[in-house]
Amino acid sequence: MVEVKESSNEICIIGAGIGGMDCALDLAEAGYKVHLLDVKQTIGGKYAQIYKIFPYDECSACVLTPKMCSIGNHPNITIHTLVDVDEISGVQGNFYVKLTRKPRYVDEDECTGCQKCVQTCPVEMHSDYDIKLGTRTAIYLDFPQQIPLVTTINKNHCIECRMCEKVCPVGAINLDQQPEQIEIHVGSVIIATGFDEFDPSIKEEYGYGVYENVITSLTFERFSHPTGPIDGEIIRPSDGKRPQRVVFVNCVGARDEQIDHLYCNKVCCMFSMKNARFLRMHEPNAEIYICYIDIRAAGKRFENYYRTTMEQYGVKFIRGRVSEIQEDPITKDLAVMVENTETDEPLTLDEVDLVVLNCAFIPAATSKKLIEMLDLQLGEDNFIEEAHPNIASLETKIPGVYLVGVSHGPRDGADTIIEAKAAASIATTNLPLPSLFLTKPEINDVSPTEKPRVGVFVCHCGGIISSVIDVKNVTRKISEHPNVAFATDYLFMCSSPGQELIKDKIREHNLNRIVVASCTPIVHEKTFRNCVESGGLSRYYFTGPINIREQCAMVHHLNPEEATEKAGDLIHGGVARVCGLEVVPIMDIEVNPSVLIIGGGISGINAAIDLARKNLDVIIVEREHQLGGRLNRLYKVFPSRDLAADLLYGKLEQLEHYKNITIYTSTEVTNLEGYVGNFNVSLNRNGELKDILVGTIIVAVGTQVYQPEIGEHGYGKIKNVLTSLEFEEKLKAGQVNNLNNIAFIQCVGSRAYPGERGNLHCSRVCCNVSVMLSEVIKEKNPSANIFVLFKEHFRAFGRYMEENFKRIQQNGVKFLRWDGKKAPEIIFDEESGKIIVNAFDTFSQTTLALPMDYVILAVGQESAAGLGKLCETLGITRSEDGFVEELHLKFRPVETRVPGIYTCASFPKDIADSIAAARGCASMVAIQQKGIELELITAEVDEELCIGCGLCESLCPYGAISMVEMNPQKIISQTADVQCQGCGMCVASCPIGARDLRWWRNEQILAQIDNILKKESRG
């Protein structure tokens, strides 16, 4: 008889890129054991290879390396690198995963990453990690911050001289290492295998692999990366010359019927703009071109990014697919042939120094093996098929097996991370509860009277800082400070070896204060505080990071001497401040297991179901009289073309199964008091007031459609000029007749230019709606004459939408392109009884007059009515587009600035992405259930000085201050520590200085300022 084991609550994640890592961290923080697998020798995936990330052009390594460090140090995560998955058997709750760990010929437990072996190895070979641009030795690290920080030997190139064996100080080399068989028992499997880059040599007309100066976008990333083969310089490979005429070619291997790659890659438009902007920073006078079909900048801040790339960076955009690239065999210059579809003229760009091919993502080789092993289905794009493209886009047909990121189609980092968080939520739904909660490391006591022994660590930031600032000189000077016991510099302080360096020096030099000078504390303050704590020193004896990147190297890059002096001044100020720091008290907070979800649309409903399955009490508050949001008004949904009512009915049926879900319709949130773990929320339900207590809150309020003004494109004045939503409602009700001649006008209320009514952002879904409605019309009347008039770029954004876009063109739907500043004119012709659409089509360079029965305005989406008031009530912020602002658009996309309040209302999304964001919020809520440690960096009052004027109480934005009568003659203010957010408003406003802020005391800040400004007083 086969033994049936108890269900496992461990999770296997296949793929350790940005999606797999984020998912692993969320699961581990929630108390689950995670096995993180990767076929490569390091975690990090493609994100580790790229330099900048859009739309803020941030350094990828500055965010990725701390995440990698957290993975490497987390006791609940076991990293399995260099492994192949041989077999997956079993069912949900009881999967058995058989692995083969390939030998790296270096003992992972012994290797310290010192790289003495690398320095000694006599073999030189091409570096696969640098895409053969540079070289490496037979024993190597891919990059300095890699995790695990263990070298690997390429046995195919090793000459077995055993020099590495001789120099290794810990005896970690083992040239006889054999493959190892491993089996793990897990409850769920998450596939996060990422992507491979399309091989453009298939497109022979581009000359890739033949012409040296034709490279791919990933190659360009390695050129530009500070840890790349040429230290971040942009050169052309043939002669090392700095390129002055560069062409970026989009859609290489995508939107291409010739090679049966119909799908849109979703991200290469943004890649090309990001790299073009970086090139402009290096080469201010270069001519930079981007050749494109459509610019699909369909994410948050992406439209603004596109326009600033044109207007501020001077990048020239040519609409047209490149047909051929030729090389001058003597100069190695390139000629790029392209048809400019805006002018309908062929164009040749001569004497081009460098061509960058922005290549499509294709399924990773590792995913192909998994597909066969698990008998998973493939979509028409050859990525893994989801259980349902709208409502189960992260599930597969196999219960317990889930998808993240590019494993099921191209997407960017923000969408991948949202999916990673969502997968962390749903992968544990049917598993036993977590049990592996973290404990704090032991902290050494530091006496208040003990002399400060400060350690200063200065970061090069991979060259961003050290290329401007004389880091060695700054370090030497600060080491002369009487309170500095140790000072050094390092390439990446945020990397694993950088953090290990800090911990080692704390112990070696008995340091009791730490200063790090690097980039912004917004990104890395938490990173280094955790590092200091794991080194045995309280996190409150840390100051920094002192921002010498943005505040010195970047803004003063033309004046390196002044930048160096300023960096030294700022670090001296940091040393002065750290000497006066004190340990901050901690309060343990038990989290109320009730969750409030504001918004009862498809996002709120899915978040509620996920949380109810985890046995949490859920309260849904919906301002309308029924749940369902816009799904109540839609006819069909893309890309499945299922009836919206059927999808909604199925979800509402699921809601009814859970007795721990309470629903309040026709209800609004009117007030919020309390703090994370214990919020007191006031509700107004048709005039009836009610208070509820919850531990966490999810904002899932959705969007509203743009409402055209009367007369805008004929709306409200001409019969049958309707918004897309109104037209869909009529289709649903069977109220549409005479579907013979229909025109869609895109971007009504979206992508507005200055002086034009509407919003700047692209609403992401309107083009897809027009594609879907065109399909519906053609089903009802195959001979219907349909025109889609789009504003410069048609954005069929999302899985299967490009394929559907192509199909309806083949089915007779005609697409006309209009210039963004010359909108079509809509008039009514009394004689014919037709609506006339007058438009200049840039494809044919002709003005057309189209007689139509219906004109459908594809209206955009904007922030929901009342969102501003709600955000003010909750204390959360909105971004410039009016939607809820997340903590970080890319890496913390569901968190708000108020701990315990999460959002899936940060930007327009389709149904699948909306559900993923809601489930991502549910994952964050689940993590909070273990309890919260609240550090009391809060305001204190000197009771002897306080005169009870009440000014602080009236100004406090968090309601954390109250006036207390001590006796009939004495009233003073008091602070509720759990509500205080440490903003300092009361400290700054107190007329007699009776208030102070822990960890930011006046004397600490004054000492810091004094040491920055008065050089003679230092020491």
N, C-alpha and C positions, 0 to 999 in steps of 0.2 A: 504494500500500500504506500502511495506517495505521500510524504509528509507535507502538509500544508502549513506554511509558516504564517505567523501573524503579519498583517500588513506592515510594510515599512513606511516610516515617515521621512526617509532620506530621499534626496532628489538628485538625479543625474542630469547635468547640463553639458551638451555636446557642442563645443565651440566656445572659446574663451576670448572673443572679441569684446567690443564695448557692450553689446547686448547681453552676452553670456555673463560677463563680469557684474554688470549692474543687477541682473536677476539673482546671481549668486549672493551678492551682498545683502539684498533685501531679504532673501530666504534665511541667510545666516543670522542676520540681525533679529529676525522673528523667532529664532531658536531652532531652526531646522539644520540637519546635517546635509551638506552639499558636496557632491563630487563634480569638479569642474574639469572637463576633458578638452584637450586640444592636440591635434596631430603635429603641431609645431613644437619647437623646443622652449617657447616662451608664451605667456599669455599676452593679450593686448590687441591681437588681430591687425587689421589694416589701419586702425586708428593710430597705432603706434608708429606707422610709417609716414603718416601725413604730418604736415607742420601746422598750418592754420586751419581754423574751423569757422565756418560762416554761421550767422550773419555778423558776428562781432569781430571777426578776424583775430580771434584769440589763439594763443599757443596751445596746441593739442596736448603736448607733453605736460604742461602745467596743470592740467586737469586729470589727465589719464594716469600719470605716474603715482599720485597719491592714491587713486582708486586701486591701482595694481598693488601698491604697498598694503593697503587695507585687506585686499584679497590674500596676499601672501602671509599676513600676520594673523588672520582671523582663525580662531581655534575651531570654528564650525565648518571651515572650507578645506577640503583636501584637493590639491591641484594634481592632476595627472597629465603631464605633458609628454610629447613624443609617443602618444598611444594611438593605436588603431582599434576601432570597435569591430569585433569579430562576429558577435551575435547578440541579439536582444530577444529574449523569450519571456513568456509569462503574460500577466494581465495587470491592469491598473491596481496599484497597491502592492503588487508582487512581480516586479520586473527583475529579470536577472540579466545583467550586462557583462559580457565577456570581453576583456580587453587584452591586447598585446602591447606591452611597453617595450618600445625599441631601445636598444642600448645607446646611451650617450657616451659610454666609456669613461665617464667621470662619476664618482659617487656623490649623489645629491646631498647626502647627509654630512659629508666631509668638506666639500668644496666651499671656499669662502668668497669666491669671486675676485680674488686678488689680481688675476690675469698675468701672473708671472709666466704661466705656461704659454699664453698668447704672445708675450713679448719674446719668448725663446724659440717658438716654432719656426723652422726654416722654410716651410712650404707656403707659397703664395698662390691664391686662386681667386676666381671671381666671386663676389659676394652676391648670393641670391637675394638677400634681404635688401641690398641696394640695387637690385635689378641689374646686376652685372656692370654697374657704373664704376664701382670701386673694387678693391680686393680685400681679402681677409686671409687669415692663416687657416690651416687645417683644423686647429682647435680654436674656438671662437665664442664670442658673445655676439648676438645680433645688434644690441645697442646697450649703452651703459646702464640704463635703468631697468633692464629686463627682469622679469620675475618668472621662474626662480632664477636667481643670480648665480647660475651654474654654467660653466663652459660645456661645450659639446665638441666631440671629435668627429669630423667627416672621414669615416674609415676608407672611403673610396679614394681619398687624396692623401691620406696619412702614409708616410714612408717608414713608419715604425722606428724612427731614430731614438725614440724614448727620451728625448730631451725634456719633454713636459713632465715625464715621470721623475726625472732627476731634480727638477727645480721646484716641484710642488711641495710646499712646506708642510702639508697635512696628509700627504700620501693618498690623494683623492683619485689619481689616475688609475683606471682599471681597463687595460686594453683587451682583456679576456671576457668582459661583461657580455652576457647573453640576453636574448629577449626573455621577457618575464610575462607569464600568464596571470591575469587578475580577474576575479569575478566580484561584482558588487551587487547587492540586493537593494533595490530602490522602489519607491512607490510611484514616482512619476519620472518621465523623460522629457526634457526640453531640448528641442533642436534649434541651435543658434549658430549654424555653421558658416554664416556670412556669405562671401562671394569670391569668385576669381575674376580677374580682369579679362575682358574679351581680347583675343589675340588678333590685332589688326592686320597681321600679315595675310590673313584671309582676303582682305580687301587690297588686292595687288596694286590697284590704281593709286594707293597712298604711299607706296614705296617703303613701308615700315619694314625694318630688317635689311633693307637694301641701301637706303639713304641714311647716313649717320645722323643727320640733323632733323629727322622725323622721330619724335619720341612720344610716349604716352603720358597721360596726366599723372599717373603714379610715379613714373620716372621723373617728371618735373618736381613732384613732391619731394623725392629723395634729393634732387639737386638743391632745393631750397631749404631743406631741413638742416638745422645746426649740427646734428649728429650724422649727417649724410656724408657722402664720399668727398665732397669739396667744401665742407664747412659752411654750407648755406649760400654759396655763390651760384649765380645763374650764368652758365656758359653754354656754348653750343659744342657738342661732343667732337666735331671734326677737327677743330683747331683751338678750342679753349677761348675763343673770342666772346666778348660780352655781346649778346644779341641786341640789335637796335631795331629790328623789324621782325615781329613775331605774329604768327597766326595760330589761334586756338580753333580747332575743328570739333564741333559738337556732333552728337548722335552717331559716333563711330561704333557700329555693331548694334545700334538701336534704331527703331522706326525704319527698318530696312527690309523691304519685301524680298530683295534679291537673295538674302541669306536666311530668310524665314525668321528674322528677329523683329517681329512687329511691335513689341512692347516699347513703351517709353521708359527710359532709365530713371526718371524723376529727379535725379540729383546732378547730372553732368552739366546742366546750364549753370548751376550755382558753383560747381567746381571750376568751370572755366572763368567765371567772373572773379572768384576768390584768387585764383592763380594769376589772373591778369592784373588785379590790384596789387598783389605782392610784387609782381614784376615791375609795375610802375614805381613802387617804393625803391627798388634797386636801380632802375633805369628811368630817370625822370623824363628823358627826351626820346624814349623809344616810341616807335609806331606799333600799336597793339591792335589787333583785329580779332573779333570773334565771329566765326561763320556758323550760322544756326538755322534751324527750320522754324521753331517757335522758341521764345524764351519762356520757360515754364517755371517762373519764380512764384510758386504757389504756397509758400509757407509764411509764417509770421515774420514780419520785417523784410521779407524777400523782395517785394516790389520796390521798396525804398532802396534796398541794396542794389537792385538792377539800375535804378535811375541815377544813383550816386556814382555807380561804376561808369556810366556814360558821361554824366555832367561834371563830376569832380575829378575823376581819374582819367578822363579823356580817351576811354577805350572806344574804338569804332566797331559797330555791329553791322554785319552784312547778312541779310536774310537769304539763305540759299545753301544747299548741300554742295560740298566740295566734290567735284567730279574727277579731278586728277591732280597729282603732284608730280612735278618733274625736277630733276637736279642738273645743275651745271657741273659737269664732271671735274672741272678745273677749280672753280671757286667753292664748290659744294653749296652754293646758294640754291634756293628752291624757288620754283614758280608754282603758284597755287591757282588752279582754275576753278572758278565757281560761277554759277548763274545767279545773278542778283534778282531775286523774284519780286523785289519791290519796284525795280525799274524794267524788269523783263529783258535784261541785257546780260550777255556773258562778260565776265570780268576776270582778268588775270593779275594777280599780285606778284610782281617780279622782285628779285633780289631779296627774298625772304631769308632771314638768318636761321630761324627755328620754327618748326611746326609742332604743335602739341595736340595730339589726338585724345579727345575726351571719350574714353572707351566705356562701353556698356558693362554693367555687372552681369555675369553669368553664374549659374548655380555652382557652388564650390564642389570640387571633386569629391570631397568627403561626404557631401549630401547625397551624391548619386548612389554610393554604396548603401547608405541608410535607407534610401527609397526602395531599393531592391530587397534589403533585409527585412524591412517592415511591411513590404507590399503596399507602400503608400502610393497614392495617385499623383500624377503630374498634371498641371494645368497646361493650357496651350502655349504658355511662355516657358515651359520646362522647369518652372519652380514648383515646389510642393503645393498640392491642392489643399485648400482649407475645407473644413467640414461645411461651412457656409460662408460665402464672401462678405455677407453683411453682419450677421449676428453671431457667428462662431468662427471668426477669421484667425484666431490663434489656436483653435482645436484642429486636430486631424480626424480622419474616420476611425482612428484607434483611440478608445478612451484612455486617458492618462498620458498621451503623447501630444506635446504642444509645440508651437512654432513661434520663433522670435526673429525679427529683423529680416534680412535679405533671404533667409531660407525660403520665404514664400513671396518673393518679389522685391524689386529694388525699393529702397526708402532711405531717408537720411538719418543722421544720428539721433535727432530729437524724437522722431517717430519710433526708432528702434528702442530707445531707452524707455519710452512710454510702454511699448509692448513688453519689454523686459519686466517692468514692474507689474503689468497686468498678468503676465504668465506666472510670476511669483505668487500672485493671489489665487489664480484658478488651479495651479498645479498642486496646491495643498488642500483643496476643498474637501476631497474625500479621503484624506489621510489622517492617521492619528495625530493628536495635538503635539506641538513642539515641546521639547524638554531641555534643550541645550542653551541655557541663558548665560550671559557673560558675567564674569566677576571682575572687579577692579584690581589692578596691580598694586603691590605694596609700595607705599610712598615713604621716602625718608623724611624725617622731621628736620626742619631748618629753624633754628632759634632766631627770634627777631633781633637778637643782639649779635648774631654771628656776622662776621665781616663778609660783604658780598664777594663772591668769586664768580665773575661773569665770564661766560663763554660766548664769543661772537662768531657767527658763521655767515660768510658772505657768498652769495650764489652768483654764478656766471649766467644763469638762465640759458644755457646752451649757446652762449655767445651774444644773446640780445643785450645783456648788460655789459659783458666784458669787451664787446666790440667798441663801446663808447667810453666806459669807465675803466680807469686803471685799478682793477680789483686788487691786484697785489699790493699796490701802494696804499690803498684804503685799508687793507687788512694789516699791513705793517704799522700804520699810524695808530690804529685803534688798539693794537696790542700794547702800546705804550701807556694806555690809560691805567691809573693805579688800581682800579677795581677789576680790570680785565685779566683773568688768569690764563686764558687761552683764546687764540683767534686764528681762524683759517678760512680758506675759500675752497669752493668745489663747483664742478660743472653744473650739476642739478641738485640742489639741496633737497628738493621735494622727492627725489628718487629714493629707492630702497637703500642703496649704499650711502646716499646723503643722510638719510635718517639714522642709519646704523652708525654713521660717523658721529652724529650728535650724541647718541646714547652711549657710545664707547667713551667719548671724551668727558661726558658727565661723570662716569665712574672713574676714569683714569686720572682726572684732574680735580675730582671732588667739587665739581661746579655746582653752585646753588642758584644761579640765575643764567638765563639763556636769552640771547638776542639773535634773531635771524634777519639778515638783510637780503631781500629778493624781490618778489613781485607783490601784487596786491593782497592785503589780508582778507579781502572778500573771498578769494579763492583758497588761501592756504593757512589762515590762522588756526582753524580747527586741525588741520593736518599736523602742524608743528606742536600744537598743544598736546595732542595725543601722543606724538613722538616723545616729547619731554616727559610725559607721565609714564610711558612705558619704559623710560630710562631710569625711573625711580625718583623723579623730581616732580613736585606738584606742578600741574599745568598753569597755575597762576603765577609761577615764577618765570614766565616767558613773556617777552614783548616782541611784537612783530606780526607778520613780516614787515620790517621797515621797507617801505616801497621805493626802492632805488631803480626799479625798471620804468614804470609809467612816469614817476615823478622826477626822474633824473635822466636815464639813458634814452628814453623815447622823446621826451619833450625838449631835451637839450643835445640831441645827437649831432648837431652842427658845432657844438662848443664842448668838446670832450674834457678840457681842463676844468671848466666851470662845473660841468656835470660831476666830475670826480670830486671836486671840493664840496659840492652840495651833498653828495652821497656820504662823504665823511662827516659832515655836520649832522645829517639826519641820524646816522648811526651813533654818534656821540650823544645825541638827545635820547635815543633809545636806551643806551647804557645808563644814563642818569635816571630815566623813568624806572627801569627794571630794578634798580637798587632800592626803590621805595615801595615795591609791591608787597602785597600780603595775600594770604590764602583766603579765598572766598568761601563762605559756608554753603553747603549743599542741602537742598530739601528733597526728600523722596516723595513723589506724588503717585498715588494710586489712581489709575485711569477709570473713569466711569465707563462701563461697557456699552452704554447707549451711544448711538451715532445719529447725528442729524444730517439729512441730505436735503439740500435746498434746490428744488427743481425735480419735477416728476416726468421728464421726458425720457427718451431711450437711454441716456447716460445715467440719470438718477435711478431708473428702474434696474439697470444692470448692476450698478454699485450696490443697491439694496439687496438684490438676490445673492451676490457674492458674499456680502457681510452676514446676511441671515444664515447662509449655509455654514458660517463659522460660529454660529450660535450667539451672535451679538444682537442686541435689540436695536432696531432701525426705525427711525422716524422720518418719513418723507413729507416735506412741506411743498405744496404746489399752489401758486397764486391763481391758476385757472380752476375751472369747476371740475376738470377731469384730468387724469394722468395721460401721458402719451406725447405731449408737446406737439411738434409739427407733424409727427407721423399721423395724427388724427386728420390732417388736411391733405396729405399726399395720396396720390393714386398708386404709383409704383415706385420702386427703389432701384437704383443702379448699384452694381452691375448685374445683379441677379434678375431684375425686372419682376421680382415677386410683388404681390399686392402688399402695400404698406399696412393695410388693415389686418392681413393675416399675420404678419410679423408682430405687430403690436398686440394682437389678441393672444398669441402664444406667450408673450412675455407677461401680460397681465394675468394669464392663467397660472404661470409660475409664481407670481407674487402671492396669489390667493393661497398657495400651499403653506406659506410661512406665517405662523401665528405671532412671530416676533417682529413683524413689520406693521407699524402703525402709519396710517395715511391721513394727512390733513390737506384737503383741497380747499380752494378759495381762501387761502391763508398766506399771510406774509410775516416775515421776521421784522420786528420793530425795535428790538433792543438786544444787546449782548453784554453780559457781565461775566466776570470770572476769568479763567485761564485754562491753558491746555490741561486736559484731564478732567476739568470741572467747570464747564461752561453753563451759565444760566441764561437761557434764550427765551425772550418774550415773543409770543405769537399773537397775531390778530386774525381771527377767523370770522369774517362778516360782522365785525364789531365785538365779537366775544374774545376777551383777553385770556391768555393762558401762558403760564411759565413752564418750561421743561428743563430738565437737567441732562446734559450730555457730556461725553468726554472728548469727542472729536466732531468735526464738521466738514462736509464735502459740499462745495459750491458747484452745482450742476445745472445752472440756469439756462444754458443753451444760447441761442441767438434770436434776433428778429430780422425779418427781411426788410430790405430798403424799400421805402414807400415813395414812389415818384410824385413830384408835384403835378398839379393839374396843368396839362399842356405840355409836360415834359415828354418828348417823343410822341406827342398826341394823346398821352394818357389822360383819361377822364373827359376828353373832348371828342374823341373819335371812337365810335362803337367798334368793339372787337380789337381794340388795342388793350391788351391785358398783361398783367405780370405773369411770370411763369407759374407762380403759385396759384393765382386765380384761374389760369387756364387748366392747371392740373386738377383743381377742385371741380371745374366744369366737366372735365373728362371723367372723373370719378363718379359724378352724379348723372352722367349720360346726357349732358345738356349741350354738347357740342355737335353742330351739324355743318355740312358744307366744308369738309376738311379737304379742300382742293388746292388752295394756294396759301401757304403759311410762311411767314418770315420770322426768324428769331433775331433779336438785337442783343448782342452780348455786352457784358460789363456795364449794365445800367446801375449806377450807384457805386461801382467799383473802379479801381485803378484811375481815379479822377486826377486830372491835371489841374494846376493852379487856376482858379477862376471857374472851374467846373464843379457842379454840385455832385456830392457823393463823397466816398471814402478813398483814401490812397491805396489801401490794401487790396490784394486779389482775394476774392471770397472762396476760392479753391474748388467749389462744387458746381458753379453755375454752368460752365461748359459741359460738364458731365450730365447735368439735368437736361440741357438742350439735346445732347446726343440721345439720351434715354427717351425723351418725348418724341423726337424724330422717329425712333424705332416704333414707338407706340402708334404714331400717326400712320406710318407705313403699313403696320399690321391692319389697321382699320381701313386704309385706302391706299393700296399699293401704287396707284398712279398719282398720288398726291405730289404736288410741285412744292418742294421745301427749299428755302434758302436760309442759311445761317450766316449772318453778317457779324464778323468778329473784329474786335478792336486790337489790331496789330498782331496779337498772339492768341492762338487757340490752345487752351490748356486742358487737354484730356488727361487729367491727373488721377492716377490710381490704377490699381490692377485691372486689366482687361479693358480699360476705357479707350486706350489707343486702338486696340483691335476692333472695338465697337465703332469707334470713329472712322476707321478705314472701311468697315463693312457698310455703314450707311452711305458713305460716298459711292461705293460700288453699287449701292441700291438706288442711286439717283439723287441723293441729297447734295445740294450745291453749297459750297463754302466761299464766301466773298470776304475780302479783307479791307477794312477801312482804317484810314489814318486816325490816330487817337485824337487829333485836334480838328477833325472834319467828320463829325457824327452824321449818320444818315438823317435825312429829312423825311418826316412822316406827314402826309397830307391826305385829305379825303376828296375823291373825285365824284362830285355830285352826278355827273352824267352817267358814268359806268357803275356807280355804287360801290366802287372798289377803294381800298386803301392803297395809296401809291407810296412806295418806298423809293426815294431818290438817294442814290449812294454812289460814291466814286470807288470803284474796285481797283485796288493797287495791283492786283495780279494782271488784269487785262488792260490796266491804264485807261479805263473807259468809265463814263458816267452812265448808270443804269437807272431806269424807271420801272419798278416792279409792281404790277397790280396784284394785290393780296386780299384774301378774305379775312385773315387773322394776322396781327402782328403781336408777337409774344416778346415781352421785355424780360430778358434774363436778369432779374434783379439780384443784387448781391446780398450778403448778410452783414449785419452790424451788431454791436453789443445790445443785449436785451434791455427792454424798457425797465427802468427802475434799478439797473445794475449799479449805477453811481451811488444811489442812496444805500443800497445793500452793502456795497464795499465800505462806505463810510460807517455804517452800523457795525460791521465786522472788524473794522480797523485794517483792512487789506487795501492794497493799491491797485490802480489800473494803469496799463501801459498807454502809450500815445494813441493807439488805435481804439481805445475805449474798452477793451476786454480786460479780464483779470490779469494782473501781472504775476508771472511765476518768479520763483527765486533765481532760477537760471534757465533761460529758454532751452538750452541744449541738455544740461545735465541734472537739473532739478525742476523738471517741467510740470510737476503737479503740486509743488509746495508753494505756499504763499509766505509773506513776511511774518505772519502770525503763527507761531507754533500750534499745531493741532488743527489748523484749517487748511484744507486741500482744495484743489480746483481742477475741473475738467471743462472750464469755461474760458479758456485763454485765447481761443481763435476758432474760426469756422472750420469744421471737419465733416467728413462724410460719416455715415452710420458706423462703419467698421472702426474708424479711428476714434470716433466719439466713445464707443463702447470700450475700446482699449484704454483710453484716458480715464474713464470711470473706474475701470478695474485696477488701473495703476493707483488711483486714489485709495481704493479698497485695500490694496497691498500696504500702503503707508499707514492706514488706520490699524491694520492688523499688527504691524510692528509696534505701535504705541501701546498695545494691550499688556505688554510685560511690565509696564510702569515707566515713569519718567524721573530722571534726576534733574532737578531745576537748580541751576547755579544762581545764587542770589547776588548778581551784580546789580544791586538795587540802591535806591537813595536812602540815606540815613538822615536823621534830624538831631541836632544838638538841642536837647530840651531846655538847657539853661539859656541859650541864645534866642530860641524861637519866641516871637512876640504874638503869635496867633493871628496874624493879619489875614490868613486865608487865601493869599494870592496863589500859592502853590496848588491848593485844592482846585481853584477855578481854572487853572491852566493845564492841569494834568490830562493828557489825551486818553488815558487808560482808566480813569476813575480809581486810581490806586491810593489816593490821599484822602484822609478824613480829618476833621477837626475834633479833638477830644478835650473835654473839660477835666482838667486834673484836680482843680478845686475852684471855688467861686471866683477867685482872683486870677486863675491861670488857665488859658486855653492854648493847646499846642497842636501842631499837625503830626500825624502818624502815617506811615507807609505800610500798605498791605503788600508784603514781599512777593506773594504769588501773582499779584496783578501788575506790579511794577515791571516795565520793560527796559529800565535803565537808560531812558532817552536823555536824561539830564535837564529837562525843561525846568523842573523845580529848582535845581541847583543854580542854573543860570539866572533865574528870576528872583530868587530870595533877596530881599533888599538889605539884609544884614549878614548874609553868609552863614545862615544856620544849617544849611543843607549841604551834604557831600555825597559822592557816589562811590561805592565800593569799587576798587580796582581802577577807578579813574579819578582818584582824589585830586583835589586842587593842588596839593603840594607836589604830587607826582607830575602832573602836567606842567606846572610852573617850572619845575626842575628840568624837564625835557626842553621846554622853550628856552630857558636860560642857557642851557648847554648848546643849543643850536645857534643862538644869536650872539652869545658872549663867549667867544673862543677863549679869552683870557681867564674865564672863571672855571674852565673844565678841570676836573680832578679835584 
